[in-house]
Amino acid sequence: MAALVRLRLPTGEIASLHPGDLVGRLASAALPLDDERISEAHAMVSLRGGELVLLGLRGRFAVDGELRARATLRPGLVVSLARGLELRVEEVVLPTQVMALRGDHLPLQILPSTASLTLHPRPALHPRHVADADAWLWTTGESWRLRVGAAPARPLEVGEPFALGGHTFVATLAPVRSTAPTDLEAALAAPLTVIAHYDTVHICQGGVALLTLSGVAARLVSELVVFGGPVGWAVLAEEVWGPLDRMDLRRRLDTTLARLRAKLRTAGVRTDLIHSDGQGHVELLLLDGDRAEDRTG
């Protein structure tokens, strides 16, 4: 059973959205809204802690007159994206298990409604369509599909492995918690594991990858893993971008940290994982039980 939420639009139509689906002005959004007040990628439906939530991306919304960046979706809830543009939650369907993927050098990750699998420099799963990926996976709502390279799409079955570029991957079912965590439960949740490959970083919890980073964000986190403690911002920035102008380095670092923390927040990872002490130092803040694996060598 796939997780989904059914929303009643102002027109009276019903839209069914799955985890990973976008609400926005783009025609490619799962729920496209032709309104200049709506951002291109305004919000996203996500499965968190056994509940479906609406996450603000490039836009916010209001619930009961209060601006929100996140709202748990329950029948009867009314979400106002703009004045006169309201979405009413008619039904929420939640599974007890969801489709996930694991493979060689790829930790277990829950599959979004559309995902792309790349192999280089290391296997990574992206929660969107990547045109030059090595394989693509998506759900039709009733089943899952897989397309490898230029081959025709085929069913993706639980427990049936598939080979790709010398690696083996297999779809499996991952359990979903039946209730959302309280603040205390969140604090006592399974420890985080940060696996740094330099070009990619996997942030895992309870054996499931919550977030995969690539590009500059992955390189920055990998450097923090290698340093193993607080490091001056300038030293960190030079390791990532090289010996540039000091003001340019600071601007790049601040921009990257802001985007990185936004990704952590969206993935449900505590944002203080990347910690700045206010005195010019940055570190990977690992709490009791958390660990970092340096695989950059």
N, C-alpha and C positions, 0 to 999 in steps of 0.2 A: 504494500500500500504506500503510495507516494504522498508526501506532505503537500498540502495545498491550502490556499485561502481563497474563498470566493467573495468578491467585492461587488457591491451594487454601485454603479456609476450614476451621476446626476440624470442621465438619460433613461435610467431604469434597467439598462443592460447589466448583465453579470459577467465579470471577468474572473477567470481562474488563474492564480499565480502560484508558482512553485518556488522553493528556495533558490536564490540566485537570480531570480527574475527582476528586471529593472522597470521602474515607473519613471517616465520622463517624456521629453519633447521629441526625442529621436524616434524616427519611424521604426527603427529596429528594436525599440524597447518592447518588452513583453506586454506592457500596458502603455501604449503611446497616447499622449495627451496634447492635442493641438491648441496650446495656450501659451502666449508669450511670457506669462508669469512663471511658467514651469521650466526648471532647468533641464538641460539635455539628459542628464542622468540624475534625476531628482532624489530618488529613494530606491531601496532594494529590499526585497523580502529575504529573510535569512532564518535558518533553523538554529536556535540557540538554547541549550539546556533543556531540550524537550518541548520548547515552545517556538511558535513562529513569531518573529518580530519584524517590524518595519524600521529600517535604518535610513536616516537622512544621509545623503551623499553630497551632492552639490546644492541641495536645497533642504529646507526644514519644513515642518508641517505643524499643525496645531491639533491638540486633543483637549476638549473642554476649555477652549480659549487659551490654553498654555502652549507655548512653543516647545517643540520636542525635537530631539535628534534621534530618538528611539521610542518605540511603543510596542508593547506586547499585543498581538492581534487576538481579539476574542469576539465572539458573536455580539453584535449590538454596538460595538465600538465605532465611532464616527471620526474619521481622520479628515481634517480640512487642509488641503494642499494650497489653496488660495481662496479668497472670498468668493463664495458661491460654487466652489469646486470641492465637493465633499465625497468621500468614499465611505460606504457603510459596510462593515464586516458582517456578512450573512452566515458564513460557515467556515470553520477551521477544521481541517482533517490532519491528524498526526499519526505517523507510523510508530511502531515499537522498534523497528530496525530500518536502517537506510543503507543504500548502496555505497560501497567504498572501494578504493583501489589501493593495492600494495604491490611492490615489485622490487627488483634488484636496485639497491641504493635509493629506493623510494619508500618512506615510511607510510603506514596506513593513513589514507586521507579520505574523508567523506566527499563524495562526488556532488558538485553543484549540478544544476539542470543542464548546463553546457560546460564542457571542459576540454582543454587542449593539453596534449602530452608532448613534451619536447625531451630530447635525449642529450643535447649538448649545452653546456659542458658536462652536465650531469642530469639524470632524469628529474624532471620537474613537472608538476601538474598545475595548470593555470585555470582559474575559474572564469574563463571567457573563451571566445573563439579567437585563436591565433592563426593567421592565414598560412604561415610557413611552418606550422607545427608538424610533428612526425605522425601524430594520430589524434583523432577527435572522438569524444564520448558525449552522448546526450540522451536525455529521456524524452519519450513521446507522451509521457504521462501514464502509460500503461506498461511500457517496457523500456529497456535500455538498448542503445545502438552504439556500434563501434566502427570507425573507418580508419584504416591504416594506410597512410600514403595515398596513392591513386587508386587503391583497390575499392571495390564496391562496399557500401555499408553492410554490416551484418549484425545479428543480435549479440548483445553482450550478456553472457550467462554467468550466474554466480558459480564460482569454483572452477570455471573453465579458463585455463591460462592461455595467454597469447604472447608470441615472441615479437620483439621489435628491436632491431639493431644490436643483436647479441644479448639483449636483456629479456627477462621473463616477467610478465605482469599478470595479476589475477584479480578479478572482481570478487568481493566478499561482502557480507552484511555486517554492519557495525551497529551495536545497540544504541538506542537513544534513551537518555534519562527521561523518566515519565513526568518529573516535576522540575520547574525552574529552580536554580539554586538561590538561597537567600544570601545576604551579604556574608553571613558567618560561614555558610557552606562554601561560598566562593573562596573565602580566605583559607578554608581547609581543603580546597580542591587538590587534585593530584598535582605533584610538582611539575614544573616546566623543564623541558630539555631543549636546549638550543644547539642544533647541529650545523656547524659552519663549514662550508665547502669553498668559501671565498666568493665564487660567482653565484652561488645559491646558498640560502640559509633556510633550514626547516625549524619551525618552532612547534614543538609537540607537547601534548599533555595527555596522560593516560594512554599512551601508545598511538594517539591520533594526531596527525599534523594539523594544527589550527591555522597555520599561515606559512606560506613559502615566499621568501623574498628573493629578488634577483636584482641585477644591475648595481647601481650605486648604493642602494639601501643594504643589499647583501654584503657588499664590500666593507661598508662602514661597520656593520654588526660583526663581521668576521674579524676586523681589526680589533674591536673591543674584546672579542673572545681571546685573541692572541695576546693582547696586553694583559689580560687577567686581572685588571684592577683599574682604579681611576687613572686617567691620562689627560694631559692638558689639551684643550680644544685645538690649538694650533698644530700640535704634534699629530693628533688624530687626523685633522684635515689634510695635512701634508702627505700622510700615508695614503690617503684616498685619492687626492687630486694632484699631488706633486707641489713643488715650491712656487706657488702663485703669489700674487699680491695679497697681503694680509687681510685687507677689507674684502677682497673677492673670496678668499677662503672662508671668512666668517659668514658671508652671505650664502655661500653654497652649503655650508654646514647647517645653518639655521633652517634653510629651506628643506634640506633633506631630513633633518630631525623632525620638523613639523609634519612632513608627509609620512614619515615612518611611524610616528605616534598615531596618526590618523588611521593607518593600516592596522596597527595593533588594536586600536579601539574598535574598529569595524569587525575584527576577527575575534573579539572578546578576550584579548590578552591585555593584562594590566599595562598601562602606558608607562609606568615608572620602571619597566624593565630596562629602558634606556634612560638612565638617570643623569641629570646635570645638578651639580651641588651648589650652583650659584656663585662659585669662586673660580670658574674657568676650567673645571674638570668634568669629564664625561666618563661613565662606566656602565657596564652591564651589571645590573643589580639582581643578583641571584639570592633568593630567600632560602630558608631551610628546605632541603631536599631538591632544590633546583640544581641543574648541572649544565655545563657547556662542554661540547665535544669539538675539539679542534681537528678538523679534517682538511685543513688548508694546505697541508704539506703534499 
